[in-house]
Amino acid sequence: MTEAAVTVALVERARNGDEAAFAELVDLHGDRCYAIAYRILRDVERAQDAVQQAFLLCWRELPKLRDPERLGVWLHRPLLNA
């Protein structure tokens, strides 16, 4: 199964309230988000906070995600805003 297919399946489960599926999404995309946040902020704690804030917003807004395959790209906006 490709990463995109895994992401789609996990997004669908998470949309239905499956917190374990969302935790798997965080595991899948968290390192990449942290790397982006750290490159921008140059501070470990602030980068971790930004990633946490982005994923919290993602959890709330997940039902609005139109294309689950693009979750990684969709996460960039709240991450950059955080």
PDB file of N, CA, C and O in Angstrom:
ATOM      1  N   MET A   1       0.848  -1.185   0.000  1.00  0.00           N
ATOM      2  CA  MET A   1       0.000   0.000   0.000  1.00  0.00           C
ATOM      3  C   MET A   1       0.887   1.240   0.000  1.00  0.00           C
ATOM      4  O   MET A   1       1.841   1.315   0.775  1.00  0.00           O
ATOM      5  N   THR A   2       0.590   2.201  -0.849  1.00  0.00           N
ATOM      6  CA  THR A   2       1.394   3.420  -0.941  1.00  0.00           C
ATOM      7  C   THR A   2       1.094   4.351   0.234  1.00  0.00           C
ATOM      8  O   THR A   2       0.094   4.193   0.935  1.00  0.00           O
ATOM      9  N   GLU A   3       1.987   5.324   0.431  1.00  0.00           N
ATOM     10  CA  GLU A   3       1.771   6.295   1.514  1.00  0.00           C
ATOM     11  C   GLU A   3       0.484   7.070   1.291  1.00  0.00           C
ATOM     12  O   GLU A   3      -0.240   7.362   2.242  1.00  0.00           O
ATOM     13  N   ALA A   4       0.194   7.405   0.034  1.00  0.00           N
ATOM     14  CA  ALA A   4      -1.041   8.138  -0.269  1.00  0.00           C
ATOM     15  C   ALA A   4      -2.267   7.314   0.089  1.00  0.00           C
ATOM     16  O   ALA A   4      -3.224   7.847   0.651  1.00  0.00           O
ATOM     17  N   ALA A   5      -2.256   6.026  -0.226  1.00  0.00           N
ATOM     18  CA  ALA A   5      -3.393   5.159   0.091  1.00  0.00           C
ATOM     19  C   ALA A   5      -3.557   5.001   1.598  1.00  0.00           C
ATOM     20  O   ALA A   5      -4.676   4.984   2.110  1.00  0.00           O
ATOM     21  N   VAL A   6      -2.442   4.887   2.299  1.00  0.00           N
ATOM     22  CA  VAL A   6      -2.486   4.789   3.762  1.00  0.00           C
ATOM     23  C   VAL A   6      -3.055   6.081   4.341  1.00  0.00           C
ATOM     24  O   VAL A   6      -3.898   6.050   5.237  1.00  0.00           O
ATOM     25  N   THR A   7      -2.589   7.213   3.824  1.00  0.00           N
ATOM     26  CA  THR A   7      -3.079   8.514   4.296  1.00  0.00           C
ATOM     27  C   THR A   7      -4.578   8.642   4.092  1.00  0.00           C
ATOM     28  O   THR A   7      -5.291   9.073   4.998  1.00  0.00           O
ATOM     29  N   VAL A   8      -5.066   8.272   2.912  1.00  0.00           N
ATOM     30  CA  VAL A   8      -6.502   8.364   2.625  1.00  0.00           C
ATOM     31  C   VAL A   8      -7.293   7.513   3.609  1.00  0.00           C
ATOM     32  O   VAL A   8      -8.291   7.974   4.163  1.00  0.00           O
ATOM     33  N   ALA A   9      -6.861   6.278   3.830  1.00  0.00           N
ATOM     34  CA  ALA A   9      -7.566   5.392   4.758  1.00  0.00           C
ATOM     35  C   ALA A   9      -7.565   5.961   6.181  1.00  0.00           C
ATOM     36  O   ALA A   9      -8.579   5.921   6.877  1.00  0.00           O
ATOM     37  N   LEU A  10      -6.425   6.485   6.596  1.00  0.00           N
ATOM     38  CA  LEU A  10      -6.335   7.049   7.941  1.00  0.00           C
ATOM     39  C   LEU A  10      -7.181   8.303   8.083  1.00  0.00           C
ATOM     40  O   LEU A  10      -7.821   8.504   9.115  1.00  0.00           O
ATOM     41  N   VAL A  11      -7.194   9.149   7.060  1.00  0.00           N
ATOM     42  CA  VAL A  11      -8.016  10.371   7.103  1.00  0.00           C
ATOM     43  C   VAL A  11      -9.487   9.990   7.240  1.00  0.00           C
ATOM     44  O   VAL A  11     -10.213  10.577   8.043  1.00  0.00           O
ATOM     45  N   GLU A  12      -9.920   9.018   6.464  1.00  0.00           N
ATOM     46  CA  GLU A  12     -11.326   8.609   6.539  1.00  0.00           C
ATOM     47  C   GLU A  12     -11.674   8.089   7.932  1.00  0.00           C
ATOM     48  O   GLU A  12     -12.733   8.412   8.469  1.00  0.00           O
ATOM     49  N   ARG A  13     -10.798   7.296   8.510  1.00  0.00           N
ATOM     50  CA  ARG A  13     -11.041   6.803   9.873  1.00  0.00           C
ATOM     51  C   ARG A  13     -11.030   7.947  10.883  1.00  0.00           C
ATOM     52  O   ARG A  13     -11.870   7.994  11.781  1.00  0.00           O
ATOM     53  N   ALA A  14     -10.079   8.868  10.737  1.00  0.00           N
ATOM     54  CA  ALA A  14      -9.972   9.993  11.673  1.00  0.00           C
ATOM     55  C   ALA A  14     -11.188  10.905  11.566  1.00  0.00           C
ATOM     56  O   ALA A  14     -11.646  11.445  12.573  1.00  0.00           O
ATOM     57  N   ARG A  15     -11.709  11.079  10.373  1.00  0.00           N
ATOM     58  CA  ARG A  15     -12.917  11.896  10.199  1.00  0.00           C
ATOM     59  C   ARG A  15     -14.092  11.335  10.984  1.00  0.00           C
ATOM     60  O   ARG A  15     -14.993  12.070  11.389  1.00  0.00           O
ATOM     61  N   ASN A  16     -14.071  10.037  11.192  1.00  0.00           N
ATOM     62  CA  ASN A  16     -15.136   9.382  11.956  1.00  0.00           C
ATOM     63  C   ASN A  16     -14.826   9.318  13.443  1.00  0.00           C
ATOM     64  O   ASN A  16     -15.483   8.591  14.188  1.00  0.00           O
ATOM     65  N   GLY A  17     -13.819  10.081  13.879  1.00  0.00           N
ATOM     66  CA  GLY A  17     -13.520  10.180  15.302  1.00  0.00           C
ATOM     67  C   GLY A  17     -12.482   9.200  15.822  1.00  0.00           C
ATOM     68  O   GLY A  17     -12.283   9.102  17.033  1.00  0.00           O
ATOM     69  N   ASP A  18     -11.820   8.476  14.935  1.00  0.00           N
ATOM     70  CA  ASP A  18     -10.813   7.490  15.344  1.00  0.00           C
ATOM     71  C   ASP A  18      -9.511   8.208  15.714  1.00  0.00           C
ATOM     72  O   ASP A  18      -8.735   8.596  14.840  1.00  0.00           O
ATOM     73  N   GLU A  19      -9.286   8.377  17.011  1.00  0.00           N
ATOM     74  CA  GLU A  19      -8.097   9.093  17.477  1.00  0.00           C
ATOM     75  C   GLU A  19      -6.816   8.326  17.184  1.00  0.00           C
ATOM     76  O   GLU A  19      -5.774   8.942  16.957  1.00  0.00           O
ATOM     77  N   ALA A  20      -6.866   7.008  17.183  1.00  0.00           N
ATOM     78  CA  ALA A  20      -5.683   6.199  16.863  1.00  0.00           C
ATOM     79  C   ALA A  20      -5.263   6.420  15.415  1.00  0.00           C
ATOM     80  O   ALA A  20      -4.071   6.477  15.113  1.00  0.00           O
ATOM     81  N   ALA A  21      -6.237   6.545  14.524  1.00  0.00           N
ATOM     82  CA  ALA A  21      -5.923   6.815  13.118  1.00  0.00           C
ATOM     83  C   ALA A  21      -5.267   8.187  12.982  1.00  0.00           C
ATOM     84  O   ALA A  21      -4.323   8.361  12.212  1.00  0.00           O
ATOM     85  N   PHE A  22      -5.776   9.153  13.737  1.00  0.00           N
ATOM     86  CA  PHE A  22      -5.170  10.489  13.674  1.00  0.00           C
ATOM     87  C   PHE A  22      -3.752  10.461  14.232  1.00  0.00           C
ATOM     88  O   PHE A  22      -2.864  11.136  13.711  1.00  0.00           O
ATOM     89  N   ALA A  23      -3.538   9.686  15.283  1.00  0.00           N
ATOM     90  CA  ALA A  23      -2.184   9.554  15.839  1.00  0.00           C
ATOM     91  C   ALA A  23      -1.232   8.959  14.797  1.00  0.00           C
ATOM     92  O   ALA A  23      -0.065   9.343  14.729  1.00  0.00           O
ATOM     93  N   GLU A  24      -1.727   8.033  13.996  1.00  0.00           N
ATOM     94  CA  GLU A  24      -0.900   7.477  12.924  1.00  0.00           C
ATOM     95  C   GLU A  24      -0.590   8.533  11.865  1.00  0.00           C
ATOM     96  O   GLU A  24       0.511   8.557  11.316  1.00  0.00           O
ATOM     97  N   LEU A  25      -1.552   9.403  11.579  1.00  0.00           N
ATOM     98  CA  LEU A  25      -1.300  10.498  10.638  1.00  0.00           C
ATOM     99  C   LEU A  25      -0.224  11.438  11.171  1.00  0.00           C
ATOM    100  O   LEU A  25       0.636  11.903  10.423  1.00  0.00           O
ATOM    101  N   VAL A  26      -0.282  11.709  12.459  1.00  0.00           N
ATOM    102  CA  VAL A  26       0.741  12.557  13.085  1.00  0.00           C
ATOM    103  C   VAL A  26       2.102  11.885  12.952  1.00  0.00           C
ATOM    104  O   VAL A  26       3.094  12.547  12.646  1.00  0.00           O
ATOM    105  N   ASP A  27       2.155  10.578  13.180  1.00  0.00           N
ATOM    106  CA  ASP A  27       3.419   9.847  13.036  1.00  0.00           C
ATOM    107  C   ASP A  27       3.928   9.909  11.599  1.00  0.00           C
ATOM    108  O   ASP A  27       5.129  10.048  11.366  1.00  0.00           O
ATOM    109  N   LEU A  28       3.014   9.806  10.642  1.00  0.00           N
ATOM    110  CA  LEU A  28       3.394   9.813   9.224  1.00  0.00           C
ATOM    111  C   LEU A  28       3.916  11.174   8.759  1.00  0.00           C
ATOM    112  O   LEU A  28       4.877  11.252   7.994  1.00  0.00           O
ATOM    113  N   HIS A  29       3.276  12.237   9.227  1.00  0.00           N
ATOM    114  CA  HIS A  29       3.580  13.576   8.708  1.00  0.00           C
ATOM    115  C   HIS A  29       4.289  14.487   9.697  1.00  0.00           C
ATOM    116  O   HIS A  29       4.725  15.576   9.325  1.00  0.00           O
ATOM    117  N   GLY A  30       4.411  14.070  10.934  1.00  0.00           N
ATOM    118  CA  GLY A  30       4.966  14.925  11.982  1.00  0.00           C
ATOM    119  C   GLY A  30       6.414  15.333  11.764  1.00  0.00           C
ATOM    120  O   GLY A  30       6.766  16.496  11.963  1.00  0.00           O
ATOM    121  N   ASP A  31       7.257  14.390  11.356  1.00  0.00           N
ATOM    122  CA  ASP A  31       8.674  14.722  11.160  1.00  0.00           C
ATOM    123  C   ASP A  31       8.869  15.758  10.067  1.00  0.00           C
ATOM    124  O   ASP A  31       9.676  16.678  10.203  1.00  0.00           O
ATOM    125  N   ARG A  32       8.126  15.601   8.988  1.00  0.00           N
ATOM    126  CA  ARG A  32       8.229  16.555   7.881  1.00  0.00           C
ATOM    127  C   ARG A  32       7.765  17.947   8.324  1.00  0.00           C
ATOM    128  O   ARG A  32       8.388  18.957   7.996  1.00  0.00           O
ATOM    129  N   CYS A  33       6.663  17.979   9.074  1.00  0.00           N
ATOM    130  CA  CYS A  33       6.159  19.264   9.569  1.00  0.00           C
ATOM    131  C   CYS A  33       7.158  19.905  10.533  1.00  0.00           C
ATOM    132  O   CYS A  33       7.382  21.114  10.494  1.00  0.00           O
ATOM    133  N   TYR A  34       7.751  19.088  11.393  1.00  0.00           N
ATOM    134  CA  TYR A  34       8.733  19.616  12.338  1.00  0.00           C
ATOM    135  C   TYR A  34       9.932  20.195  11.595  1.00  0.00           C
ATOM    136  O   TYR A  34      10.432  21.260  11.958  1.00  0.00           O
ATOM    137  N   ALA A  35      10.392  19.506  10.567  1.00  0.00           N
ATOM    138  CA  ALA A  35      11.540  19.995   9.801  1.00  0.00           C
ATOM    139  C   ALA A  35      11.237  21.356   9.176  1.00  0.00           C
ATOM    140  O   ALA A  35      12.086  22.247   9.177  1.00  0.00           O
ATOM    141  N   ILE A  36      10.048  21.510   8.654  1.00  0.00           N
ATOM    142  CA  ILE A  36       9.656  22.791   8.066  1.00  0.00           C
ATOM    143  C   ILE A  36       9.598  23.871   9.144  1.00  0.00           C
ATOM    144  O   ILE A  36      10.135  24.964   8.963  1.00  0.00           O
ATOM    145  N   ALA A  37       8.949  23.564  10.257  1.00  0.00           N
ATOM    146  CA  ALA A  37       8.812  24.547  11.338  1.00  0.00           C
ATOM    147  C   ALA A  37      10.178  24.946  11.887  1.00  0.00           C
ATOM    148  O   ALA A  37      10.419  26.121  12.165  1.00  0.00           O
ATOM    149  N   TYR A  38      11.069  23.972  12.042  1.00  0.00           N
ATOM    150  CA  TYR A  38      12.391  24.282  12.590  1.00  0.00           C
ATOM    151  C   TYR A  38      13.191  25.154  11.624  1.00  0.00           C
ATOM    152  O   TYR A  38      13.894  26.071  12.050  1.00  0.00           O
ATOM    153  N   ARG A  39      13.086  24.870  10.322  1.00  0.00           N
ATOM    154  CA  ARG A  39      13.807  25.711   9.346  1.00  0.00           C
ATOM    155  C   ARG A  39      13.342  27.153   9.396  1.00  0.00           C
ATOM    156  O   ARG A  39      14.129  28.072   9.171  1.00  0.00           O
ATOM    157  N   ILE A  40      12.077  27.352   9.687  1.00  0.00           N
ATOM    158  CA  ILE A  40      11.534  28.711   9.742  1.00  0.00           C
ATOM    159  C   ILE A  40      11.872  29.377  11.078  1.00  0.00           C
ATOM    160  O   ILE A  40      12.315  30.525  11.106  1.00  0.00           O
ATOM    161  N   LEU A  41      11.665  28.665  12.172  1.00  0.00           N
ATOM    162  CA  LEU A  41      11.767  29.265  13.503  1.00  0.00           C
ATOM    163  C   LEU A  41      13.150  29.182  14.134  1.00  0.00           C
ATOM    164  O   LEU A  41      13.500  30.016  14.970  1.00  0.00           O
ATOM    165  N   ARG A  42      13.933  28.195  13.747  1.00  0.00           N
ATOM    166  CA  ARG A  42      15.283  27.998  14.293  1.00  0.00           C
ATOM    167  C   ARG A  42      15.297  27.861  15.817  1.00  0.00           C
ATOM    168  O   ARG A  42      16.242  28.280  16.486  1.00  0.00           O
ATOM    169  N   ASP A  43      14.223  27.262  16.348  1.00  0.00           N
ATOM    170  CA  ASP A  43      14.113  27.050  17.784  1.00  0.00           C
ATOM    171  C   ASP A  43      13.323  25.767  18.008  1.00  0.00           C
ATOM    172  O   ASP A  43      12.206  25.629  17.510  1.00  0.00           O
ATOM    173  N   VAL A  44      13.894  24.835  18.748  1.00  0.00           N
ATOM    174  CA  VAL A  44      13.289  23.514  18.937  1.00  0.00           C
ATOM    175  C   VAL A  44      11.907  23.620  19.581  1.00  0.00           C
ATOM    176  O   VAL A  44      10.944  23.050  19.067  1.00  0.00           O
ATOM    177  N   GLU A  45      11.796  24.334  20.684  1.00  0.00           N
ATOM    178  CA  GLU A  45      10.533  24.415  21.405  1.00  0.00           C
ATOM    179  C   GLU A  45       9.458  25.127  20.599  1.00  0.00           C
ATOM    180  O   GLU A  45       8.309  24.686  20.569  1.00  0.00           O
ATOM    181  N   ARG A  46       9.816  26.209  19.953  1.00  0.00           N
ATOM    182  CA  ARG A  46       8.831  26.924  19.137  1.00  0.00           C
ATOM    183  C   ARG A  46       8.382  26.081  17.957  1.00  0.00           C
ATOM    184  O   ARG A  46       7.210  26.116  17.582  1.00  0.00           O
ATOM    185  N   ALA A  47       9.305  25.319  17.363  1.00  0.00           N
ATOM    186  CA  ALA A  47       8.952  24.442  16.245  1.00  0.00           C
ATOM    187  C   ALA A  47       8.003  23.341  16.724  1.00  0.00           C
ATOM    188  O   ALA A  47       7.021  23.029  16.050  1.00  0.00           O
ATOM    189  N   GLN A  48       8.295  22.756  17.883  1.00  0.00           N
ATOM    190  CA  GLN A  48       7.414  21.723  18.427  1.00  0.00           C
ATOM    191  C   GLN A  48       6.025  22.289  18.718  1.00  0.00           C
ATOM    192  O   GLN A  48       5.017  21.643  18.434  1.00  0.00           O
ATOM    193  N   ASP A  49       5.974  23.491  19.281  1.00  0.00           N
ATOM    194  CA  ASP A  49       4.690  24.132  19.561  1.00  0.00           C
ATOM    195  C   ASP A  49       3.910  24.404  18.276  1.00  0.00           C
ATOM    196  O   ASP A  49       2.697  24.200  18.230  1.00  0.00           O
ATOM    197  N   ALA A  50       4.594  24.856  17.249  1.00  0.00           N
ATOM    198  CA  ALA A  50       3.938  25.149  15.975  1.00  0.00           C
ATOM    199  C   ALA A  50       3.355  23.876  15.363  1.00  0.00           C
ATOM    200  O   ALA A  50       2.242  23.889  14.837  1.00  0.00           O
ATOM    201  N   VAL A  51       4.100  22.792  15.432  1.00  0.00           N
ATOM    202  CA  VAL A  51       3.615  21.516  14.892  1.00  0.00           C
ATOM    203  C   VAL A  51       2.405  21.043  15.685  1.00  0.00           C
ATOM    204  O   VAL A  51       1.412  20.606  15.102  1.00  0.00           O
ATOM    205  N   GLN A  52       2.480  21.128  16.995  1.00  0.00           N
ATOM    206  CA  GLN A  52       1.354  20.713  17.828  1.00  0.00           C
ATOM    207  C   GLN A  52       0.112  21.545  17.521  1.00  0.00           C
ATOM    208  O   GLN A  52      -0.989  21.005  17.416  1.00  0.00           O
ATOM    209  N   GLN A  53       0.286  22.835  17.380  1.00  0.00           N
ATOM    210  CA  GLN A  53      -0.829  23.721  17.075  1.00  0.00           C
ATOM    211  C   GLN A  53      -1.415  23.390  15.698  1.00  0.00           C
ATOM    212  O   GLN A  53      -2.635  23.389  15.534  1.00  0.00           O
ATOM    213  N   ALA A  54      -0.565  23.111  14.716  1.00  0.00           N
ATOM    214  CA  ALA A  54      -1.025  22.774  13.375  1.00  0.00           C
ATOM    215  C   ALA A  54      -1.836  21.480  13.385  1.00  0.00           C
ATOM    216  O   ALA A  54      -2.877  21.396  12.734  1.00  0.00           O
ATOM    217  N   PHE A  55      -1.369  20.477  14.117  1.00  0.00           N
ATOM    218  CA  PHE A  55      -2.105  19.216  14.156  1.00  0.00           C
ATOM    219  C   PHE A  55      -3.411  19.346  14.940  1.00  0.00           C
ATOM    220  O   PHE A  55      -4.395  18.682  14.611  1.00  0.00           O
ATOM    221  N   LEU A  56      -3.433  20.177  15.956  1.00  0.00           N
ATOM    222  CA  LEU A  56      -4.679  20.417  16.681  1.00  0.00           C
ATOM    223  C   LEU A  56      -5.713  21.048  15.752  1.00  0.00           C
ATOM    224  O   LEU A  56      -6.873  20.636  15.734  1.00  0.00           O
ATOM    225  N   LEU A  57      -5.294  22.034  14.993  1.00  0.00           N
ATOM    226  CA  LEU A  57      -6.195  22.662  14.030  1.00  0.00           C
ATOM    227  C   LEU A  57      -6.618  21.654  12.960  1.00  0.00           C
ATOM    228  O   LEU A  57      -7.773  21.638  12.535  1.00  0.00           O
ATOM    229  N   CYS A  58      -5.686  20.827  12.535  1.00  0.00           N
ATOM    230  CA  CYS A  58      -5.990  19.793  11.547  1.00  0.00           C
ATOM    231  C   CYS A  58      -7.077  18.859  12.060  1.00  0.00           C
ATOM    232  O   CYS A  58      -8.000  18.522  11.318  1.00  0.00           O
ATOM    233  N   TRP A  59      -6.983  18.438  13.312  1.00  0.00           N
ATOM    234  CA  TRP A  59      -7.986  17.548  13.899  1.00  0.00           C
ATOM    235  C   TRP A  59      -9.365  18.198  13.842  1.00  0.00           C
ATOM    236  O   TRP A  59     -10.356  17.548  13.505  1.00  0.00           O
ATOM    237  N   ARG A  60      -9.418  19.481  14.172  1.00  0.00           N
ATOM    238  CA  ARG A  60     -10.703  20.200  14.165  1.00  0.00           C
ATOM    239  C   ARG A  60     -11.257  20.393  12.765  1.00  0.00           C
ATOM    240  O   ARG A  60     -12.467  20.312  12.550  1.00  0.00           O
ATOM    241  N   GLU A  61     -10.367  20.649  11.814  1.00  0.00           N
ATOM    242  CA  GLU A  61     -10.780  21.001  10.459  1.00  0.00           C
ATOM    243  C   GLU A  61     -10.769  19.817   9.490  1.00  0.00           C
ATOM    244  O   GLU A  61     -11.069  19.992   8.309  1.00  0.00           O
ATOM    245  N   LEU A  62     -10.437  18.641   9.954  1.00  0.00           N
ATOM    246  CA  LEU A  62     -10.306  17.472   9.081  1.00  0.00           C
ATOM    247  C   LEU A  62     -11.550  17.211   8.223  1.00  0.00           C
ATOM    248  O   LEU A  62     -11.404  16.829   7.062  1.00  0.00           O
ATOM    249  N   PRO A  63     -12.751  17.400   8.743  1.00  0.00           N
ATOM    250  CA  PRO A  63     -13.931  17.173   7.884  1.00  0.00           C
ATOM    251  C   PRO A  63     -13.971  18.077   6.648  1.00  0.00           C
ATOM    252  O   PRO A  63     -14.646  17.746   5.673  1.00  0.00           O
ATOM    253  N   LYS A  64     -13.275  19.189   6.670  1.00  0.00           N
ATOM    254  CA  LYS A  64     -13.273  20.118   5.535  1.00  0.00           C
ATOM    255  C   LYS A  64     -12.241  19.771   4.463  1.00  0.00           C
ATOM    256  O   LYS A  64     -12.244  20.364   3.384  1.00  0.00           O
ATOM    257  N   LEU A  65     -11.368  18.821   4.752  1.00  0.00           N
ATOM    258  CA  LEU A  65     -10.335  18.422   3.790  1.00  0.00           C
ATOM    259  C   LEU A  65     -10.994  17.765   2.591  1.00  0.00           C
ATOM    260  O   LEU A  65     -11.670  16.745   2.727  1.00  0.00           O
ATOM    261  N   ARG A  66     -10.799  18.348   1.419  1.00  0.00           N
ATOM    262  CA  ARG A  66     -11.448  17.830   0.210  1.00  0.00           C
ATOM    263  C   ARG A  66     -10.714  16.643  -0.395  1.00  0.00           C
ATOM    264  O   ARG A  66     -11.351  15.698  -0.860  1.00  0.00           O
ATOM    265  N   ASP A  67      -9.394  16.675  -0.396  1.00  0.00           N
ATOM    266  CA  ASP A  67      -8.603  15.620  -1.033  1.00  0.00           C
ATOM    267  C   ASP A  67      -7.669  15.004   0.006  1.00  0.00           C
ATOM    268  O   ASP A  67      -6.588  15.537   0.257  1.00  0.00           O
ATOM    269  N   PRO A  68      -8.072  13.891   0.609  1.00  0.00           N
ATOM    270  CA  PRO A  68      -7.259  13.281   1.667  1.00  0.00           C
ATOM    271  C   PRO A  68      -5.833  12.929   1.248  1.00  0.00           C
ATOM    272  O   PRO A  68      -4.942  12.875   2.095  1.00  0.00           O
ATOM    273  N   GLU A  69      -5.604  12.689  -0.032  1.00  0.00           N
ATOM    274  CA  GLU A  69      -4.251  12.377  -0.498  1.00  0.00           C
ATOM    275  C   GLU A  69      -3.303  13.551  -0.292  1.00  0.00           C
ATOM    276  O   GLU A  69      -2.089  13.362  -0.215  1.00  0.00           O
ATOM    277  N   ARG A  70      -3.839  14.748  -0.203  1.00  0.00           N
ATOM    278  CA  ARG A  70      -3.024  15.953  -0.104  1.00  0.00           C
ATOM    279  C   ARG A  70      -2.947  16.485   1.331  1.00  0.00           C
ATOM    280  O   ARG A  70      -2.718  17.675   1.547  1.00  0.00           O
ATOM    281  N   LEU A  71      -3.138  15.611   2.291  1.00  0.00           N
ATOM    282  CA  LEU A  71      -3.087  16.021   3.689  1.00  0.00           C
ATOM    283  C   LEU A  71      -1.777  16.724   4.022  1.00  0.00           C
ATOM    284  O   LEU A  71      -1.783  17.746   4.707  1.00  0.00           O
ATOM    285  N   GLY A  72      -0.661  16.193   3.548  1.00  0.00           N
ATOM    286  CA  GLY A  72       0.641  16.791   3.844  1.00  0.00           C
ATOM    287  C   GLY A  72       0.728  18.236   3.380  1.00  0.00           C
ATOM    288  O   GLY A  72       1.234  19.097   4.100  1.00  0.00           O
ATOM    289  N   VAL A  73       0.236  18.498   2.186  1.00  0.00           N
ATOM    290  CA  VAL A  73       0.239  19.868   1.651  1.00  0.00           C
ATOM    291  C   VAL A  73      -0.757  20.728   2.426  1.00  0.00           C
ATOM    292  O   VAL A  73      -0.472  21.882   2.745  1.00  0.00           O
ATOM    293  N   TRP A  74      -1.910  20.167   2.722  1.00  0.00           N
ATOM    294  CA  TRP A  74      -2.954  20.887   3.443  1.00  0.00           C
ATOM    295  C   TRP A  74      -2.467  21.310   4.832  1.00  0.00           C
ATOM    296  O   TRP A  74      -2.865  22.359   5.339  1.00  0.00           O
ATOM    297  N   LEU A  75      -1.618  20.505   5.436  1.00  0.00           N
ATOM    298  CA  LEU A  75      -1.076  20.807   6.764  1.00  0.00           C
ATOM    299  C   LEU A  75      -0.124  22.005   6.759  1.00  0.00           C
ATOM    300  O   LEU A  75       0.064  22.647   7.792  1.00  0.00           O
ATOM    301  N   HIS A  76       0.463  22.303   5.632  1.00  0.00           N
ATOM    302  CA  HIS A  76       1.449  23.381   5.578  1.00  0.00           C
ATOM    303  C   HIS A  76       0.858  24.739   5.945  1.00  0.00           C
ATOM    304  O   HIS A  76       1.521  25.544   6.599  1.00  0.00           O
ATOM    305  N   ARG A  77      -0.356  24.999   5.538  1.00  0.00           N
ATOM    306  CA  ARG A  77      -0.957  26.309   5.831  1.00  0.00           C
ATOM    307  C   ARG A  77      -1.098  26.554   7.326  1.00  0.00           C
ATOM    308  O   ARG A  77      -0.610  27.575   7.809  1.00  0.00           O
ATOM    309  N   PRO A  78      -1.746  25.661   8.090  1.00  0.00           N
ATOM    310  CA  PRO A  78      -1.811  25.922   9.548  1.00  0.00           C
ATOM    311  C   PRO A  78      -0.439  25.907  10.205  1.00  0.00           C
ATOM    312  O   PRO A  78      -0.210  26.594  11.200  1.00  0.00           O
ATOM    313  N   LEU A  79       0.467  25.124   9.647  1.00  0.00           N
ATOM    314  CA  LEU A  79       1.825  25.080  10.200  1.00  0.00           C
ATOM    315  C   LEU A  79       2.506  26.433  10.006  1.00  0.00           C
ATOM    316  O   LEU A  79       3.120  26.960  10.933  1.00  0.00           O
ATOM    317  N   LEU A  80       2.400  26.984   8.823  1.00  0.00           N
ATOM    318  CA  LEU A  80       3.033  28.279   8.563  1.00  0.00           C
ATOM    319  C   LEU A  80       2.368  29.393   9.367  1.00  0.00           C
ATOM    320  O   LEU A  80       3.036  30.332   9.802  1.00  0.00           O
ATOM    321  N   ASN A  81       1.060  29.291   9.564  1.00  0.00           N
ATOM    322  CA  ASN A  81       0.366  30.288  10.379  1.00  0.00           C
ATOM    323  C   ASN A  81       0.728  30.186  11.853  1.00  0.00           C
ATOM    324  O   ASN A  81       0.747  31.186  12.569  1.00  0.00           O
ATOM    325  N   ALA A  82       1.015  28.967  12.297  1.00  0.00           N
ATOM    326  CA  ALA A  82       1.371  28.760  13.711  1.00  0.00           C
ATOM    327  C   ALA A  82       2.733  29.372  13.972  1.00  0.00           C
ATOM    328  O   ALA A  82       3.230  29.314  15.097  1.00  0.00           O
TER     329      ALA A  82
END
